[in-house]
Amino acid sequence: MNKEGQEMVGTNSPVSVRLDVDTRERLNALANRLDSTPHALMRQAVAEFVQRRSTPAPTPTPNQN
């Protein structure tokens, strides 16, 4: 496990993300408030985004009156 408490699976691939100064400051403040790291929050945000976008939306069922 890594220091964020996540299991290490396979190899990691480094990625660079450029954030504006305000967003970076807010991310740092949030990480401090949550007793986490900016890195851990970014990994979680990306994983959640990819999961949401990778899961097909449910197909609505027609109303049967």
mmCIF file as gemmi writes it, N, C-alpha and C atoms, coordinates in Angstrom:
data_model
loop_
_atom_site.group_PDB
_atom_site.id
_atom_site.type_symbol
_atom_site.label_atom_id
_atom_site.label_alt_id
_atom_site.label_comp_id
_atom_site.label_asym_id
_atom_site.label_entity_id
_atom_site.label_seq_id
_atom_site.pdbx_PDB_ins_code
_atom_site.Cartn_x
_atom_site.Cartn_y
_atom_site.Cartn_z
_atom_site.occupancy
_atom_site.B_iso_or_equiv
_atom_site.pdbx_formal_charge
_atom_site.auth_seq_id
_atom_site.auth_asym_id
_atom_site.pdbx_PDB_model_num
ATOM 1 N N . MET Axp A 1 ? 0.834 -1.182 0 1 0 ? 1 A 1
ATOM 2 C CA . MET Axp A 1 ? 0 0 0 1 0 ? 1 A 1
ATOM 3 C C . MET Axp A 1 ? 0.875 1.24 0 1 0 ? 1 A 1
ATOM 4 N N . ASN Axp A 2 ? 0.348 2.302 -0.634 1 0 ? 2 A 1
ATOM 5 C CA . ASN Axp A 2 ? 1.092 3.548 -0.618 1 0 ? 2 A 1
ATOM 6 C C . ASN Axp A 2 ? 0.636 4.415 0.557 1 0 ? 2 A 1
ATOM 7 N N . LYS Axp A 3 ? 1.216 5.603 0.694 1 0 ? 3 A 1
ATOM 8 C CA . LYS Axp A 3 ? 0.892 6.423 1.862 1 0 ? 3 A 1
ATOM 9 C C . LYS Axp A 3 ? -0.529 6.968 1.832 1 0 ? 3 A 1
ATOM 10 N N . GLU Axp A 4 ? -1.207 6.921 0.681 1 0 ? 4 A 1
ATOM 11 C CA . GLU Axp A 4 ? -2.609 7.323 0.602 1 0 ? 4 A 1
ATOM 12 C C . GLU Axp A 4 ? -3.544 6.172 0.965 1 0 ? 4 A 1
ATOM 13 N N . GLY Axp A 5 ? -2.986 5.009 1.311 1 0 ? 5 A 1
ATOM 14 C CA . GLY Axp A 5 ? -3.79 3.867 1.702 1 0 ? 5 A 1
ATOM 15 C C . GLY Axp A 5 ? -4.34 3.083 0.526 1 0 ? 5 A 1
ATOM 16 N N . GLN Axp A 6 ? -3.817 3.334 -0.669 1 0 ? 6 A 1
ATOM 17 C CA . GLN Axp A 6 ? -4.293 2.633 -1.848 1 0 ? 6 A 1
ATOM 18 C C . GLN Axp A 6 ? -3.318 1.539 -2.21 1 0 ? 6 A 1
ATOM 19 N N . GLU Axp A 7 ? -3.856 0.413 -2.677 1 0 ? 7 A 1
ATOM 20 C CA . GLU Axp A 7 ? -3.004 -0.686 -3.084 1 0 ? 7 A 1
ATOM 21 C C . GLU Axp A 7 ? -2.313 -0.327 -4.385 1 0 ? 7 A 1
ATOM 22 N N . MET Axp A 8 ? -1.053 -0.68 -4.475 1 0 ? 8 A 1
ATOM 23 C CA . MET Axp A 8 ? -0.284 -0.436 -5.684 1 0 ? 8 A 1
ATOM 24 C C . MET Axp A 8 ? -0.496 -1.618 -6.623 1 0 ? 8 A 1
ATOM 25 N N . VAL Axp A 9 ? -1.078 -1.376 -7.773 1 0 ? 9 A 1
ATOM 26 C CA . VAL Axp A 9 ? -1.337 -2.432 -8.743 1 0 ? 9 A 1
ATOM 27 C C . VAL Axp A 9 ? -0.605 -2.074 -10.023 1 0 ? 9 A 1
ATOM 28 N N . GLY Axp A 10 ? 0.185 -3.008 -10.542 1 0 ? 10 A 1
ATOM 29 C CA . GLY Axp A 10 ? 0.913 -2.744 -11.773 1 0 ? 10 A 1
ATOM 30 C C . GLY Axp A 10 ? 1.91 -1.625 -11.579 1 0 ? 10 A 1
ATOM 31 N N . THR Axp A 11 ? 2.155 -0.908 -12.645 1 0 ? 11 A 1
ATOM 32 C CA . THR Axp A 11 ? 3.073 0.215 -12.56 1 0 ? 11 A 1
ATOM 33 C C . THR Axp A 11 ? 2.303 1.51 -12.715 1 0 ? 11 A 1
ATOM 34 N N . ASN Axp A 12 ? 2.822 2.549 -12.111 1 0 ? 12 A 1
ATOM 35 C CA . ASN Axp A 12 ? 2.203 3.866 -12.218 1 0 ? 12 A 1
ATOM 36 C C . ASN Axp A 12 ? 2.847 4.621 -13.362 1 0 ? 12 A 1
ATOM 37 N N . SER Axp A 13 ? 2.067 5.462 -14 1 0 ? 13 A 1
ATOM 38 C CA . SER Axp A 13 ? 2.559 6.281 -15.091 1 0 ? 13 A 1
ATOM 39 C C . SER Axp A 13 ? 2.421 7.74 -14.694 1 0 ? 13 A 1
ATOM 40 N N . PRO Axp A 14 ? 3.521 8.483 -14.619 1 0 ? 14 A 1
ATOM 41 C CA . PRO Axp A 14 ? 3.43 9.876 -14.198 1 0 ? 14 A 1
ATOM 42 C C . PRO Axp A 14 ? 2.666 10.717 -15.208 1 0 ? 14 A 1
ATOM 43 N N . VAL Axp A 15 ? 1.898 11.666 -14.683 1 0 ? 15 A 1
ATOM 44 C CA . VAL Axp A 15 ? 1.124 12.588 -15.503 1 0 ? 15 A 1
ATOM 45 C C . VAL Axp A 15 ? 1.314 13.981 -14.925 1 0 ? 15 A 1
ATOM 46 N N . SER Axp A 16 ? 1.411 14.96 -15.779 1 0 ? 16 A 1
ATOM 47 C CA . SER Axp A 16 ? 1.57 16.336 -15.332 1 0 ? 16 A 1
ATOM 48 C C . SER Axp A 16 ? 0.274 17.088 -15.603 1 0 ? 16 A 1
ATOM 49 N N . VAL Axp A 17 ? -0.192 17.83 -14.605 1 0 ? 17 A 1
ATOM 50 C CA . VAL Axp A 17 ? -1.4 18.641 -14.754 1 0 ? 17 A 1
ATOM 51 C C . VAL Axp A 17 ? -1.055 20.065 -14.358 1 0 ? 17 A 1
ATOM 52 N N . ARG Axp A 18 ? -1.34 21.003 -15.226 1 0 ? 18 A 1
ATOM 53 C CA . ARG Axp A 18 ? -1.093 22.406 -14.913 1 0 ? 18 A 1
ATOM 54 C C . ARG Axp A 18 ? -2.375 23.013 -14.364 1 0 ? 18 A 1
ATOM 55 N N . LEU Axp A 19 ? -2.272 23.568 -13.162 1 0 ? 19 A 1
ATOM 56 C CA . LEU Axp A 19 ? -3.413 24.193 -12.502 1 0 ? 19 A 1
ATOM 57 C C . LEU Axp A 19 ? -3.136 25.684 -12.335 1 0 ? 19 A 1
ATOM 58 N N . ASP Axp A 20 ? -4.189 26.482 -12.432 1 0 ? 20 A 1
ATOM 59 C CA . ASP Axp A 20 ? -3.998 27.901 -12.159 1 0 ? 20 A 1
ATOM 60 C C . ASP Axp A 20 ? -3.715 28.073 -10.665 1 0 ? 20 A 1
ATOM 61 N N . VAL Axp A 21 ? -3.138 29.195 -10.309 1 0 ? 21 A 1
ATOM 62 C CA . VAL Axp A 21 ? -2.684 29.427 -8.939 1 0 ? 21 A 1
ATOM 63 C C . VAL Axp A 21 ? -3.838 29.312 -7.948 1 0 ? 21 A 1
ATOM 64 N N . ASP Axp A 22 ? -4.995 29.876 -8.262 1 0 ? 22 A 1
ATOM 65 C CA . ASP Axp A 22 ? -6.136 29.829 -7.34 1 0 ? 22 A 1
ATOM 66 C C . ASP Axp A 22 ? -6.583 28.394 -7.087 1 0 ? 22 A 1
ATOM 67 N N . THR Axp A 23 ? -6.691 27.601 -8.145 1 0 ? 23 A 1
ATOM 68 C CA . THR Axp A 23 ? -7.113 26.205 -7.984 1 0 ? 23 A 1
ATOM 69 C C . THR Axp A 23 ? -6.097 25.427 -7.167 1 0 ? 23 A 1
ATOM 70 N N . ARG Axp A 24 ? -4.824 25.66 -7.414 1 0 ? 24 A 1
ATOM 71 C CA . ARG Axp A 24 ? -3.781 24.954 -6.663 1 0 ? 24 A 1
ATOM 72 C C . ARG Axp A 24 ? -3.833 25.318 -5.178 1 0 ? 24 A 1
ATOM 73 N N . GLU Axp A 25 ? -4.048 26.596 -4.88 1 0 ? 25 A 1
ATOM 74 C CA . GLU Axp A 25 ? -4.149 27.015 -3.476 1 0 ? 25 A 1
ATOM 75 C C . GLU Axp A 25 ? -5.366 26.395 -2.799 1 0 ? 25 A 1
ATOM 76 N N . ARG Axp A 26 ? -6.494 26.345 -3.513 1 0 ? 26 A 1
ATOM 77 C CA . ARG Axp A 26 ? -7.704 25.734 -2.964 1 0 ? 26 A 1
ATOM 78 C C . ARG Axp A 26 ? -7.515 24.238 -2.755 1 0 ? 26 A 1
ATOM 79 N N . LEU Axp A 27 ? -6.833 23.582 -3.691 1 0 ? 27 A 1
ATOM 80 C CA . LEU Axp A 27 ? -6.544 22.154 -3.561 1 0 ? 27 A 1
ATOM 81 C C . LEU Axp A 27 ? -5.67 21.9 -2.339 1 0 ? 27 A 1
ATOM 82 N N . ASN Axp A 28 ? -4.636 22.703 -2.162 1 0 ? 28 A 1
ATOM 83 C CA . ASN Axp A 28 ? -3.759 22.552 -0.998 1 0 ? 28 A 1
ATOM 84 C C . ASN Axp A 28 ? -4.531 22.756 0.306 1 0 ? 28 A 1
ATOM 85 N N . ALA Axp A 29 ? -5.393 23.774 0.346 1 0 ? 29 A 1
ATOM 86 C CA . ALA Axp A 29 ? -6.177 24.045 1.553 1 0 ? 29 A 1
ATOM 87 C C . ALA Axp A 29 ? -7.129 22.881 1.846 1 0 ? 29 A 1
ATOM 88 N N . LEU Axp A 30 ? -7.764 22.355 0.806 1 0 ? 30 A 1
ATOM 89 C CA . LEU Axp A 30 ? -8.676 21.228 0.982 1 0 ? 30 A 1
ATOM 90 C C . LEU Axp A 30 ? -7.923 19.997 1.481 1 0 ? 30 A 1
ATOM 91 N N . ALA Axp A 31 ? -6.779 19.735 0.908 1 0 ? 31 A 1
ATOM 92 C CA . ALA Axp A 31 ? -5.976 18.588 1.335 1 0 ? 31 A 1
ATOM 93 C C . ALA Axp A 31 ? -5.594 18.725 2.809 1 0 ? 31 A 1
ATOM 94 N N . ASN Axp A 32 ? -5.19 19.919 3.22 1 0 ? 32 A 1
ATOM 95 C CA . ASN Axp A 32 ? -4.849 20.143 4.628 1 0 ? 32 A 1
ATOM 96 C C . ASN Axp A 32 ? -6.06 19.924 5.523 1 0 ? 32 A 1
ATOM 97 N N . ARG Axp A 33 ? -7.214 20.44 5.103 1 0 ? 33 A 1
ATOM 98 C CA . ARG Axp A 33 ? -8.432 20.301 5.901 1 0 ? 33 A 1
ATOM 99 C C . ARG Axp A 33 ? -8.859 18.847 6.036 1 0 ? 33 A 1
ATOM 100 N N . LEU Axp A 34 ? -8.63 18.06 4.985 1 0 ? 34 A 1
ATOM 101 C CA . LEU Axp A 34 ? -9.028 16.65 4.993 1 0 ? 34 A 1
ATOM 102 C C . LEU Axp A 34 ? -7.916 15.733 5.492 1 0 ? 34 A 1
ATOM 103 N N . ASP Axp A 35 ? -6.813 16.326 5.942 1 0 ? 35 A 1
ATOM 104 C CA . ASP Axp A 35 ? -5.657 15.557 6.399 1 0 ? 35 A 1
ATOM 105 C C . ASP Axp A 35 ? -5.209 14.573 5.316 1 0 ? 35 A 1
ATOM 106 N N . SER Axp A 36 ? -5.06 15.112 4.101 1 0 ? 36 A 1
ATOM 107 C CA . SER Axp A 36 ? -4.685 14.316 2.941 1 0 ? 36 A 1
ATOM 108 C C . SER Axp A 36 ? -3.564 15.044 2.215 1 0 ? 36 A 1
ATOM 109 N N . THR Axp A 37 ? -3.289 14.626 0.996 1 0 ? 37 A 1
ATOM 110 C CA . THR Axp A 37 ? -2.307 15.302 0.164 1 0 ? 37 A 1
ATOM 111 C C . THR Axp A 37 ? -2.991 15.753 -1.121 1 0 ? 37 A 1
ATOM 112 N N . PRO Axp A 38 ? -2.493 16.825 -1.744 1 0 ? 38 A 1
ATOM 113 C CA . PRO Axp A 38 ? -3.047 17.223 -3.043 1 0 ? 38 A 1
ATOM 114 C C . PRO Axp A 38 ? -2.969 16.076 -4.056 1 0 ? 38 A 1
ATOM 115 N N . HIS Axp A 39 ? -1.883 15.326 -4.018 1 0 ? 39 A 1
ATOM 116 C CA . HIS Axp A 39 ? -1.713 14.188 -4.925 1 0 ? 39 A 1
ATOM 117 C C . HIS Axp A 39 ? -2.844 13.166 -4.747 1 0 ? 39 A 1
ATOM 118 N N . ALA Axp A 40 ? -3.148 12.827 -3.509 1 0 ? 40 A 1
ATOM 119 C CA . ALA Axp A 40 ? -4.207 11.845 -3.245 1 0 ? 40 A 1
ATOM 120 C C . ALA Axp A 40 ? -5.562 12.36 -3.729 1 0 ? 40 A 1
ATOM 121 N N . LEU Axp A 41 ? -5.833 13.644 -3.511 1 0 ? 41 A 1
ATOM 122 C CA . LEU Axp A 41 ? -7.119 14.203 -3.951 1 0 ? 41 A 1
ATOM 123 C C . LEU Axp A 41 ? -7.225 14.216 -5.473 1 0 ? 41 A 1
ATOM 124 N N . MET Axp A 42 ? -6.121 14.538 -6.15 1 0 ? 42 A 1
ATOM 125 C CA . MET Axp A 42 ? -6.148 14.538 -7.617 1 0 ? 42 A 1
ATOM 126 C C . MET Axp A 42 ? -6.354 13.129 -8.165 1 0 ? 42 A 1
ATOM 127 N N . ARG Axp A 43 ? -5.671 12.142 -7.559 1 0 ? 43 A 1
ATOM 128 C CA . ARG Axp A 43 ? -5.862 10.751 -8.004 1 0 ? 43 A 1
ATOM 129 C C . ARG Axp A 43 ? -7.312 10.323 -7.824 1 0 ? 43 A 1
ATOM 130 N N . GLN Axp A 44 ? -7.894 10.666 -6.667 1 0 ? 44 A 1
ATOM 131 C CA . GLN Axp A 44 ? -9.279 10.301 -6.399 1 0 ? 44 A 1
ATOM 132 C C . GLN Axp A 44 ? -10.219 10.987 -7.39 1 0 ? 44 A 1
ATOM 133 N N . ALA Axp A 45 ? -9.993 12.273 -7.647 1 0 ? 45 A 1
ATOM 134 C CA . ALA Axp A 45 ? -10.859 13.013 -8.572 1 0 ? 45 A 1
ATOM 135 C C . ALA Axp A 45 ? -10.804 12.422 -9.979 1 0 ? 45 A 1
ATOM 136 N N . VAL Axp A 46 ? -9.612 12.095 -10.444 1 0 ? 46 A 1
ATOM 137 C CA . VAL Axp A 46 ? -9.466 11.522 -11.789 1 0 ? 46 A 1
ATOM 138 C C . VAL Axp A 46 ? -10.12 10.149 -11.848 1 0 ? 46 A 1
ATOM 139 N N . ALA Axp A 47 ? -9.906 9.323 -10.83 1 0 ? 47 A 1
ATOM 140 C CA . ALA Axp A 47 ? -10.5 7.978 -10.813 1 0 ? 47 A 1
ATOM 141 C C . ALA Axp A 47 ? -12.026 8.058 -10.823 1 0 ? 47 A 1
ATOM 142 N N . GLU Axp A 48 ? -12.593 8.976 -10.029 1 0 ? 48 A 1
ATOM 143 C CA . GLU Axp A 48 ? -14.056 9.123 -9.991 1 0 ? 48 A 1
ATOM 144 C C . GLU Axp A 48 ? -14.592 9.633 -11.326 1 0 ? 48 A 1
ATOM 145 N N . PHE Axp A 49 ? -13.905 10.582 -11.942 1 0 ? 49 A 1
ATOM 146 C CA . PHE Axp A 49 ? -14.324 11.116 -13.233 1 0 ? 49 A 1
ATOM 147 C C . PHE Axp A 49 ? -14.318 10.02 -14.299 1 0 ? 49 A 1
ATOM 148 N N . VAL Axp A 50 ? -13.232 9.264 -14.349 1 0 ? 50 A 1
ATOM 149 C CA . VAL Axp A 50 ? -13.128 8.196 -15.348 1 0 ? 50 A 1
ATOM 150 C C . VAL Axp A 50 ? -14.203 7.137 -15.115 1 0 ? 50 A 1
ATOM 151 N N . GLN Axp A 51 ? -14.462 6.791 -13.855 1 0 ? 51 A 1
ATOM 152 C CA . GLN Axp A 51 ? -15.498 5.803 -13.548 1 0 ? 51 A 1
ATOM 153 C C . GLN Axp A 51 ? -16.868 6.288 -14.015 1 0 ? 51 A 1
ATOM 154 N N . ARG Axp A 52 ? -17.186 7.544 -13.7 1 0 ? 52 A 1
ATOM 155 C CA . ARG Axp A 52 ? -18.487 8.094 -14.111 1 0 ? 52 A 1
ATOM 156 C C . ARG Axp A 52 ? -18.64 8.116 -15.622 1 0 ? 52 A 1
ATOM 157 N N . ARG Axp A 53 ? -17.583 8.536 -16.315 1 0 ? 53 A 1
ATOM 158 C CA . ARG Axp A 53 ? -17.663 8.658 -17.771 1 0 ? 53 A 1
ATOM 159 C C . ARG Axp A 53 ? -17.555 7.311 -18.475 1 0 ? 53 A 1
ATOM 160 N N . SER Axp A 54 ? -17.054 6.3 -17.798 1 0 ? 54 A 1
ATOM 161 C CA . SER Axp A 54 ? -16.894 4.983 -18.404 1 0 ? 54 A 1
ATOM 162 C C . SER Axp A 54 ? -18.122 4.104 -18.218 1 0 ? 54 A 1
ATOM 163 N N . THR Axp A 55 ? -18.972 4.475 -17.28 1 0 ? 55 A 1
ATOM 164 C CA . THR Axp A 55 ? -20.167 3.689 -16.999 1 0 ? 55 A 1
ATOM 165 C C . THR Axp A 55 ? -21.312 4.231 -17.839 1 0 ? 55 A 1
ATOM 166 N N . PRO Axp A 56 ? -21.923 3.383 -18.679 1 0 ? 56 A 1
ATOM 167 C CA . PRO Axp A 56 ? -23.02 3.871 -19.508 1 0 ? 56 A 1
ATOM 168 C C . PRO Axp A 56 ? -24.197 4.33 -18.649 1 0 ? 56 A 1
ATOM 169 N N . ALA Axp A 57 ? -24.837 5.379 -19.115 1 0 ? 57 A 1
ATOM 170 C CA . ALA Axp A 57 ? -26.021 5.88 -18.414 1 0 ? 57 A 1
ATOM 171 C C . ALA Axp A 57 ? -27.135 4.844 -18.54 1 0 ? 57 A 1
ATOM 172 N N . PRO Axp A 58 ? -27.941 4.696 -17.488 1 0 ? 58 A 1
ATOM 173 C CA . PRO Axp A 58 ? -29.045 3.732 -17.569 1 0 ? 58 A 1
ATOM 174 C C . PRO Axp A 58 ? -30.032 4.138 -18.663 1 0 ? 58 A 1
ATOM 175 N N . THR Axp A 59 ? -30.544 3.133 -19.361 1 0 ? 59 A 1
ATOM 176 C CA . THR Axp A 59 ? -31.522 3.394 -20.402 1 0 ? 59 A 1
ATOM 177 C C . THR Axp A 59 ? -32.895 3.569 -19.753 1 0 ? 59 A 1
ATOM 178 N N . PRO Axp A 60 ? -33.529 4.719 -20.027 1 0 ? 60 A 1
ATOM 179 C CA . PRO Axp A 60 ? -34.844 4.929 -19.413 1 0 ? 60 A 1
ATOM 180 C C . PRO Axp A 60 ? -35.868 3.939 -19.956 1 0 ? 60 A 1
ATOM 181 N N . THR Axp A 61 ? -36.734 3.481 -19.103 1 0 ? 61 A 1
ATOM 182 C CA . THR Axp A 61 ? -37.801 2.569 -19.538 1 0 ? 61 A 1
ATOM 183 C C . THR Axp A 61 ? -39.03 3.402 -19.847 1 0 ? 61 A 1
ATOM 184 N N . PRO Axp A 62 ? -39.717 3.067 -20.929 1 0 ? 62 A 1
ATOM 185 C CA . PRO Axp A 62 ? -40.916 3.84 -21.304 1 0 ? 62 A 1
ATOM 186 C C . PRO Axp A 62 ? -42.03 3.637 -20.265 1 0 ? 62 A 1
ATOM 187 N N . ASN Axp A 63 ? -42.786 4.704 -20.054 1 0 ? 63 A 1
ATOM 188 C CA . ASN Axp A 63 ? -43.927 4.615 -19.15 1 0 ? 63 A 1
ATOM 189 C C . ASN Axp A 63 ? -44.998 3.736 -19.772 1 0 ? 63 A 1
ATOM 190 N N . GLN Axp A 64 ? -45.487 2.814 -19.001 1 0 ? 64 A 1
ATOM 191 C CA . GLN Axp A 64 ? -46.551 1.952 -19.5 1 0 ? 64 A 1
ATOM 192 C C . GLN Axp A 64 ? -47.794 2.23 -18.672 1 0 ? 64 A 1
ATOM 193 N N . ASN Axp A 65 ? -48.702 2.985 -19.246 1 0 ? 65 A 1
ATOM 194 C CA . ASN Axp A 65 ? -49.95 3.338 -18.548 1 0 ? 65 A 1
ATOM 195 C C . ASN Axp A 65 ? -51.07 2.44 -18.955 1 0 ? 65 A 1
